[in-house]
Amino acid sequence: MISSKLPMGVATKYNPFSIILFFKNIFLFIILITFFSCAPTTIDTIKKVEPDTEPKTQIDEEETKTDEILESDVQNLNIPQKPDNKIINFSKIDNTLVFLTEDSLLTTLFYDVFLKNIEKYQFLKDINFVYSIDEINEQLTNTIIIGPTSSEELRLLPPKLGDNTYILALSNDYSLIEKFADNEIVFIPNSPYLHIEKLKPYIKNAETVGVLYKQNDYGLKVFNYYKKNYPLIFTKSSSYGASAIDLELSVNLLGNLDELDLIIVIDDTYSYKDLVGYLATDKKTYPLEKVYLIDNFLEQRNNLENYYKPINRSNFDNIDISKMIEPHREYLFKQSIELALSIANKTLKKKDFINLIDHKNLGNLNIRNQMIDYPIIFD
C-alpha cells in the first residue's frame, strides 16, 4: 500500500496487530476514566465535636492521680521526729543501769575503773548490768543509764525508755542525738563531732576548704556534721577508699590544691598516711601545716614518722597525749567511764543533774550541746 501522507515512493508495511493494540489501549483508557469518575473527589475528615470545656487528657489524669497518691503517702508517712523535752524528776531516780558491751576489751576496762573507784560512789546502789538491748524486757523508769558503748545498741534504746530516765552515753556517735530529747542524754566520750566544733577558730577566716573523708560510716557522719556546722564556708569535698587509684582520684576531684586555704581529713583508720602522699600539685607538695586531721586519737602519736608531724591534730590544751605510753583510745575510754560514774553519783546525791564536772586530769568540764566540752586544741 502507498501512503498518501508520505512522500511518493515511501512504502509502509501493513500490520493488523498494531491496529488492534491501539484500539485496546484506547479502550483501557476509557475504562480507567470511568472508574475514577465514579469515586468521590473529596475525603471528608470526621472531626470530634469540641465540648465547651476542654477535657483532661489521659496524661493529665494520670498526673492528677499521681499527685493525689503522693499527697496521701506524705500524710500517711510516719517521719521520725526528734522527741520533745521530757519532764524529769531526778528526786525519784533511784536505779542505776550499766549498759556494757560484748566487746571484751571495753568490758574489762569498765570493770577496772568501776572496781577501783566504787568506794567513791556510795550513792550508786543496786546497780544492774546488761550486755544487750534484748535483756531489757520492759520500759525503764526512774533510772540513770550508763552506756551503751555501741551505736547500734544506742539506736535501739529509745523504745525502752519510760518516765524519769537519763542516759550517760558511752558511745561517741553524736549523730544519734536526734533520737532523744535534748534533756535526757549526754555523750560522755571525747567525740570527733566535738573536734569538728573546735575547728571553728582555725578555719573561720578560710574562704575555700577542701574536705577528704574516709568511705565508711564514721567519715560520712562526721562530714555531714561538718556541713551542718559550716554551711557558709565554700567547701570542696571528696570521699576516698584504700586503693591507690581511689586516693589519687579523690585528691584530683578537689581540683587545684593551690586554691584551697586548708584541707581537712576525716579518718579513723591509717589510710590518711597514704592519702597525704597525693596532696601535691605539679609544682609542689601541699603544705602539711595547712592540713587538719579528725581521727579521734587513733594511735600513738609519739610513734609517728617525722613526715606527719606538721599535720594539725586534736590534742588537749592541758595534757600532751603524745607522751602517753597507754594507747589513746583505752586511756580516753577510761576517762569517760570515770566521768559517767561521777556524774551519776553526784546526780543521785543531790537529786539533780550536774552540769559542771571537776576531773582530776582534764580540769573543770562543762556540758554543751549534750556533749562533754573537753578542752580540745589543734596543734
C-alpha positions in Angstrom: 0.0 0.0 0.0 1.2 3.5 -0.7 0.5 6.1 2.0 -0.9 9.3 0.7 0.7 11.2 3.7 4.2 10.0 2.9 6.5 11.1 0.2 5.9 9.3 -3.1 7.8 6.2 -3.3 7.9 5.5 0.5 6.1 2.4 1.3 4.9 1.0 4.8 4.2 -2.4 5.9 0.7 -3.2 7.0 0.5 -4.8 10.5 -3.0 -5.6 11.6 -1.9 -6.4 15.2 -0.7 -2.8 15.7 -4.2 -1.5 14.9 -5.7 -4.0 17.4 -3.2 -2.9 20.1 -4.0 0.7 19.5 -7.8 0.2 20.0 -7.1 -1.9 23.0 -5.2 0.9 24.8 -7.9 3.3 23.9 -10.5 1.0 25.5 -8.5 0.6 28.7 -8.0 4.4 29.0 -11.8 4.9 28.8 -12.4 2.3 31.5 -10.0 4.0 33.9 -11.6 7.4 33.4 -15.0 5.9 34.1 -13.7 4.2 37.3 -12.2 7.3 38.8 -15.2 9.5 37.8 -17.4 7.2 40.0 -15.2 7.6 43.1 -15.7 10.6 45.4 -13.4 13.5 44.6 -13.0 14.6 48.3 -12.5 12.7 51.5 -14.5 14.1 54.5 -12.5 14.2 57.8 -14.7 13.3 60.7 -14.0 15.8 63.5 -14.9 15.3 67.1 -17.2 17.9 68.4 -15.2 20.1 70.9 -17.0 20.4 74.2 -17.5 23.8 75.9 -14.7 23.0 78.5 -11.5 21.3 77.5 -11.4 17.7 79.0 -8.3 16.4 80.8 -6.0 14.3 78.7 -5.0 10.8 79.9 -1.6 12.2 80.9 -3.2 15.0 82.9 -5.5 12.4 84.6 -2.5 10.2 85.5 -0.5 13.2 86.8 -3.5 14.2 89.0 -3.9 10.7 90.3 -0.1 10.5 91.0 -0.2 13.9 92.9 -3.1 12.6 94.9 -1.3 9.4 95.8 1.9 11.3 96.7 0.0 13.7 98.9 -1.8 10.8 100.6 1.6 9.0 101.1 3.1 12.1 102.6 0.2 12.4 105.0 0.4 8.8 106.0 4.2 8.6 106.1 5.4 8.4 109.7 8.6 10.6 109.6 10.6 10.1 112.8 10.7 13.4 114.8 13.1 14.4 117.5 11.2 13.8 120.8 10.2 16.8 122.8 11.9 17.6 126.1 10.8 15.4 129.0 9.7 16.3 132.5 12.4 14.5 134.5 12.1 14.4 138.3 15.6 13.5 139.4 14.5 13.1 143.0 12.6 10.0 142.0 15.5 8.4 140.2 16.8 5.6 142.4 18.0 2.9 139.9 21.3 2.6 138.1 21.6 0.5 134.9 25.1 -0.1 133.4 24.8 -1.0 129.8 28.0 -2.7 128.8 29.0 -4.4 125.6 30.1 -7.8 124.5 33.4 -6.3 123.5 35.8 -8.0 125.9 38.3 -5.1 125.9 35.8 -2.4 126.7 34.1 -4.5 129.3 37.4 -5.2 131.0 38.3 -1.5 131.0 35.0 -0.7 132.6 35.3 -3.2 135.4 38.9 -2.0 136.1 37.7 1.6 136.6 34.5 0.6 138.4 36.1 -1.7 140.9 39.0 0.7 141.5 36.7 3.6 142.3 33.5 2.0 143.6 34.1 3.2 147.1 33.9 6.8 146.0 30.5 6.3 144.5 28.4 5.5 147.6 25.2 6.6 146.0 25.4 4.1 143.2 23.5 1.3 144.8 21.6 -1.6 143.4 23.4 -1.4 140.1 22.2 -3.7 137.3 24.4 -4.8 134.5 23.2 -5.7 131.0 25.2 -6.6 127.9 22.5 -6.5 125.2 19.3 -4.5 124.5 17.4 -7.8 124.3 17.9 -8.2 128.1 15.6 -5.2 128.7 12.1 -6.7 128.7 10.1 -3.8 130.0 10.4 0.0 129.9 12.9 1.6 132.2 11.7 4.1 134.8 13.4 6.2 137.4 16.8 5.1 136.1 20.1 6.6 135.3 21.6 4.6 132.4 25.4 4.4 131.9 26.1 3.3 128.4 25.7 1.8 125.9 29.1 1.9 124.1 27.9 0.8 120.6 26.0 2.9 118.1 23.6 0.0 117.3 22.6 -0.5 120.9 22.1 3.2 121.5 19.9 3.4 118.3 17.6 0.7 119.7 17.3 2.2 123.2 14.5 4.9 122.8 11.5 2.4 122.9 12.8 1.0 126.2 12.7 4.4 127.9 9.8 5.3 130.3 9.5 8.1 132.8 12.4 9.7 134.6 15.3 8.2 132.7 18.6 9.9 131.9 21.4 8.5 129.7 25.1 9.0 130.2 26.0 7.5 126.8 29.4 5.9 126.4 29.0 5.9 122.6 30.6 8.8 120.7 28.1 8.6 117.8 26.7 12.1 118.4 24.5 11.8 115.2 22.1 9.7 117.2 21.1 12.7 119.4 18.1 13.2 117.1 16.5 10.1 118.6 16.4 11.5 122.1 15.0 14.5 123.8 17.6 17.3 124.4 17.3 17.0 128.2 17.6 13.2 128.5 21.0 12.3 127.2 24.6 13.5 127.4 27.5 12.0 125.4 30.5 11.4 127.6 33.3 10.2 125.3 35.7 12.6 123.6 33.9 12.8 120.3 35.0 13.6 116.7 31.9 15.7 116.5 33.3 17.9 119.2 36.6 18.1 117.3 34.6 19.5 114.3 33.2 22.2 116.5 36.6 23.0 117.9 37.9 23.7 114.4 36.0 27.0 114.3 38.8 29.4 115.4 41.2 27.7 112.9 39.0 27.8 109.8 36.8 30.9 110.4 38.9 33.1 108.0 39.2 30.4 105.3 37.4 31.1 102.0 37.8 27.7 100.3 38.2 24.5 102.3 38.9 21.0 100.9 37.5 18.1 102.9 38.6 14.5 102.3 36.7 11.9 104.3 37.0 8.1 104.6 34.5 6.0 102.7 32.9 4.5 105.8 30.2 5.2 108.4 32.5 7.3 110.5 33.7 9.5 107.7 30.3 10.2 106.2 28.6 11.0 109.5 31.4 13.4 110.7 31.5 15.1 107.3 27.7 15.7 107.4 28.2 17.2 110.8 30.9 19.5 109.3 28.5 20.7 106.6 25.8 21.4 109.3 28.3 23.5 111.3 29.9 25.4 108.5 27.3 26.0 105.7 28.7 29.3 104.7 32.3 28.1 104.0 32.8 27.2 100.4 33.8 23.5 100.6 35.1 21.1 98.0 34.7 17.6 99.3 35.6 14.1 98.2 35.5 10.6 99.8 38.3 8.1 99.4 38.9 4.4 99.8 42.0 2.4 100.5 43.4 1.7 97.0 46.0 3.9 95.3 43.5 4.7 92.5 40.9 5.8 95.0 43.3 8.0 96.8 44.6 9.7 93.7 41.2 10.2 92.2 39.7 11.7 95.4 42.5 14.3 95.6 42.1 15.1 91.9 38.4 15.8 92.5 39.3 18.6 94.8 40.7 20.5 91.8 43.7 22.8 92.1 45.0 22.4 95.6 46.7 25.8 95.5 43.2 27.4 95.6 42.4 25.7 98.9 43.1 27.7 102.1 43.3 24.5 104.1 42.4 20.8 103.9 40.5 18.7 106.5 41.0 15.0 106.5 38.4 12.8 108.4 39.6 9.3 109.0 39.5 6.8 111.8 41.9 4.4 110.1 45.5 4.6 108.9 44.6 5.4 105.3 45.3 9.1 105.7 49.0 8.3 105.8 48.8 7.1 102.2 46.4 9.9 101.3 48.9 12.6 102.4 51.3 11.5 99.7 48.9 12.5 97.0 48.4 16.0 98.4 50.6 17.6 95.7 50.4 19.7 92.6 52.6 19.7 89.6 54.8 22.3 91.2 54.9 21.5 94.9 53.6 19.4 97.8 50.6 20.8 99.6 51.9 22.3 103.0 51.1 19.8 105.8 50.9 22.8 108.2 47.5 23.6 106.4 46.1 20.0 106.9 43.8 19.3 109.9 43.1 15.7 110.8 40.0 14.5 112.6 41.0 11.0 113.8 39.6 10.8 117.3 43.0 9.9 118.8 43.5 6.8 116.8 47.1 5.9 117.6 50.2 6.6 119.5 51.4 10.0 118.1 54.9 9.7 119.6 55.5 6.8 117.2 54.6 8.8 114.1 57.2 9.3 111.5 58.6 12.8 111.3 56.9 13.3 107.9 53.5 13.5 109.5 54.5 15.8 112.4 53.4 19.1 110.7 49.8 17.9 110.4 47.4 19.6 112.8 45.9 17.0 115.1 43.5 17.3 118.0 45.0 17.5 121.5 44.2 18.6 125.0 45.3 22.1 125.9 46.4 20.9 129.4 47.7 17.4 128.5 50.2 16.3 125.9 48.7 13.0 124.9 51.6 12.2 122.5 53.8 11.4 125.5 51.5 8.8 127.0 52.5 5.2 126.9 49.0 3.9 127.2 47.0 3.6 124.0 44.9 6.7 123.5 41.6 5.1 123.0 41.9 3.0 126.1 43.0 6.0 128.1 40.2 8.2 126.9 37.6 5.4 127.3 38.6 5.0 131.0 38.3 8.8 131.5 34.8 8.6 130.0 33.8 5.8 132.5 35.1 7.8 135.4 33.1 10.9 134.3 29.9 8.8 133.8 30.2 7.2 137.2 31.0 10.6 138.8 28.0 12.4 137.2 25.6 9.6 138.1 26.8 9.5 141.7 26.6 13.3 142.2 23.2 13.4 140.5 21.8 10.8 142.8 23.4 12.6 145.8 21.9 16.0 145.1 18.8 14.6 143.3 19.5 16.9 140.4 21.6 16.8 137.3 25.2 18.1 137.4 26.3 20.4 134.6 29.9 21.0 135.9 32.4 18.2 136.4 35.7 18.5 138.1 38.1 16.0 136.5 41.4 15.3 138.2 43.3 15.2 134.8 41.2 17.3 132.5 40.1 20.1 134.9 36.7 21.6 135.0 34.4 20.4 132.3 31.1 21.8 131.2 28.3 20.1 129.2 27.5 21.9 126.0 25.1 20.7 123.3 24.7 17.4 125.2 28.4 16.7 124.9 31.2 17.0 127.5 33.1 20.1 126.4 36.7 18.8 126.5 39.5 21.4 126.2 40.5 20.4 122.6 43.0 22.3 120.6 44.7 21.6 117.2 48.5 21.5 117.1 
